[in-house]
Amino acid sequence: MKRAIFAGGCFWCMVKPFHKYDGVERVISGYTGGHTDNPTYKEVCSETTGHLEAIEVTYDPDVITYQELLDIFWRQIDPTDGGGQFNDRGESYQPAIFYLDEEQQEAAEESKARLDASGRFDKPVAVDIRKASTFWPAEEYHQDYYKKNPFRYEMYRVGSGRAKFLKDAWKDADKEKELKERLTPIQYKVTQENGTEPPFRNEYWNEERQGLYVDIVDGTPLFTSKDKFDSGCGWPSFAKPIAEEEVDVALDTSHGMTRTEVRSSKSDSHLGHIFDDGPTELGGLRYCINSASLRFIPLEELEAEGYGEYKKMF
């Protein structure tokens, strides 16, 4: 295992993006770069310690490379803002890459230069590249904050301006073009534009066969017929996903409502919403999912479609 250290503003927002990748063993929130030992959150926020809020990523270099971690890092921040990140201002929120050896230093400098030359941003990249010093883990309540307080976490991301900036700044024009050509209009509207298909007039709302429901964009298995139930709402309803890590939840305040959005972790596609009015015997949750975000693979076709390992679930 190897380590990588990144600072990207509030460390609450930097943990989750790395957790979803294979090869990432652990992500810890903490403080580094300052002149005091074992600092507290209050001390760091006072801007008197020289420390930055940061994360330490422990990873397997045979599965994920340091360059790939750098690419993930850039896409979580505003690289042109050296005075903090979004609504969080001051030294402790400055973005930086802390290298642990010459190889990481060289990779970080090359990655920064490449981003600078890409022309994606109107201003120069303002992220420091510094030699790593002692990394001090933050208090326990800061660790995996997005898991412990998912709604407050999402409200913070949205309220700080981070969520909107990242969505706008890192649009992939080539990917958008490819998806528009590959997906139907309703599939694109739902998955890429957070749309909603009509109830009772969609492909799977009354599908009763056994099988697997996979992400229409990248084929990731998301739900099974074993957890599907008729909620009467007109959309496919599931009690739970196959694996919690394959879906993300986000605060959705659109249309004058406050709801919990469900997105596919890997493709970042909009899937639907989650509600707490599901059958109590199934756990009480209802994942209300758009058919247009899914592809259904019947049980008898799993092997031929490359999903044979999931037959045992039935």
Secondary structure as the mmCIF struct_conf table of DSSP 4:
data_model
#
loop_
_struct_conf.conf_type_id
_struct_conf.id
_struct_conf.beg_label_comp_id
_struct_conf.beg_label_asym_id
_struct_conf.beg_label_seq_id
_struct_conf.end_label_comp_id
_struct_conf.end_label_asym_id
_struct_conf.end_label_seq_id
STRN STRN1 LYS A 2 ALA A 7
BEND BEND1 GLY A 9 CYS A 10
TURN_TY1_P TURN_TY1_P1 PHE A 11 PHE A 11
HELX_RH_AL_P HELX_RH_AL_P1 TRP A 12 HIS A 19
TURN_TY1_P TURN_TY1_P2 LYS A 20 LYS A 20
BEND BEND2 TYR A 21 TYR A 21
TURN_TY1_P TURN_TY1_P3 ASP A 22 GLY A 23
STRN STRN2 VAL A 24 THR A 32
BEND BEND3 GLY A 33 ASN A 38
HELX_RH_AL_P HELX_RH_AL_P2 TYR A 41 CYS A 45
TURN_TY1_P TURN_TY1_P4 SER A 46 GLU A 47
BEND BEND4 THR A 49 THR A 49
STRN STRN3 LEU A 52 TYR A 59
TURN_TY1_P TURN_TY1_P5 PRO A 61 VAL A 63
BEND BEND5 ILE A 64 ILE A 64
HELX_RH_AL_P HELX_RH_AL_P3 TYR A 66 TRP A 74
TURN_TY1_P TURN_TY1_P6 ARG A 75 GLN A 76
BEND BEND6 ILE A 77 ILE A 77
TURN_TY1_P TURN_TY1_P7 PRO A 79 THR A 80
TURN_TY1_P TURN_TY1_P8 GLY A 82 GLY A 83
STRN STRN4 GLY A 84 GLN A 85
TURN_TY1_P TURN_TY1_P9 PHE A 86 ASN A 87
STRN STRN5 ASP A 88 ARG A 89
BEND BEND7 GLY A 90 GLY A 90
HELX_RH_3T_P HELX_RH_3T_P1 GLU A 91 TYR A 93
STRN STRN6 ALA A 96 TYR A 99
BEND BEND8 LEU A 100 ASP A 101
HELX_RH_AL_P HELX_RH_AL_P4 GLU A 102 SER A 118
TURN_TY1_P TURN_TY1_P10 GLY A 119 GLY A 119
BEND BEND9 PHE A 121 LYS A 123
STRN STRN7 ASP A 128 LYS A 131
STRN STRN8 TRP A 136 PRO A 137
HELX_LH_PP_P HELX_LH_PP_P1 ALA A 138 GLU A 139
HELX_RH_3T_P HELX_RH_3T_P2 GLU A 140 HIS A 142
TURN_TY1_P TURN_TY1_P11 GLN A 143 ASP A 144
HELX_RH_AL_P HELX_RH_AL_P5 TYR A 145 LYS A 148
BEND BEND10 ASN A 149 ASN A 149
HELX_RH_AL_P HELX_RH_AL_P6 PRO A 150 SER A 160
TURN_TY1_P TURN_TY1_P12 GLY A 161 GLY A 161
HELX_RH_AL_P HELX_RH_AL_P7 ARG A 162 ALA A 169
TURN_TY1_P TURN_TY1_P13 TRP A 170 TRP A 170
HELX_RH_AL_P HELX_RH_AL_P8 ALA A 173 ARG A 182
BEND BEND11 LEU A 183 LEU A 183
HELX_RH_AL_P HELX_RH_AL_P9 PRO A 185 GLU A 193
HELX_LH_PP_P HELX_LH_PP_P2 GLU A 197 PRO A 198
TURN_TY1_P TURN_TY1_P14 PRO A 199 PHE A 200
BEND BEND12 ARG A 201 ASN A 202
TURN_TY1_P TURN_TY1_P15 GLU A 203 ASN A 206
BEND BEND13 ARG A 209 ARG A 209
STRN STRN9 GLY A 211 ASP A 215
TURN_TY1_P TURN_TY1_P16 ILE A 216 ASP A 218
STRN STRN10 PRO A 221 THR A 224
HELX_RH_3T_P HELX_RH_3T_P3 SER A 225 ASP A 227
STRN STRN11 LYS A 228 PHE A 229
BEND BEND14 GLY A 232 TRP A 235
STRN STRN12 SER A 237 PHE A 238
BEND BEND15 ALA A 239 ALA A 239
BEND BEND16 ILE A 242 ILE A 242
HELX_RH_3T_P HELX_RH_3T_P4 GLU A 244 GLU A 246
STRN STRN13 VAL A 247 ASP A 252
HELX_RH_3T_P HELX_RH_3T_P5 SER A 254 GLY A 256
STRN STRN14 ARG A 259 SER A 264
TURN_TY1_P TURN_TY1_P17 SER A 265 SER A 267
STRN STRN15 HIS A 270 PHE A 275
BEND BEND17 ASP A 276 ASP A 276
BEND BEND18 GLY A 278 GLY A 278
HELX_RH_3T_P HELX_RH_3T_P6 THR A 280 LEU A 282
TURN_TY1_P TURN_TY1_P18 GLY A 283 GLY A 283
BEND BEND19 GLY A 284 GLY A 284
STRN STRN16 ARG A 286 ILE A 289
HELX_RH_3T_P HELX_RH_3T_P7 SER A 291 SER A 293
STRN STRN17 LEU A 294 PRO A 298
HELX_RH_3T_P HELX_RH_3T_P8 LEU A 299 GLU A 301
TURN_TY1_P TURN_TY1_P19 LEU A 302 GLY A 306
HELX_RH_3T_P HELX_RH_3T_P9 GLY A 308 MET A 313
#
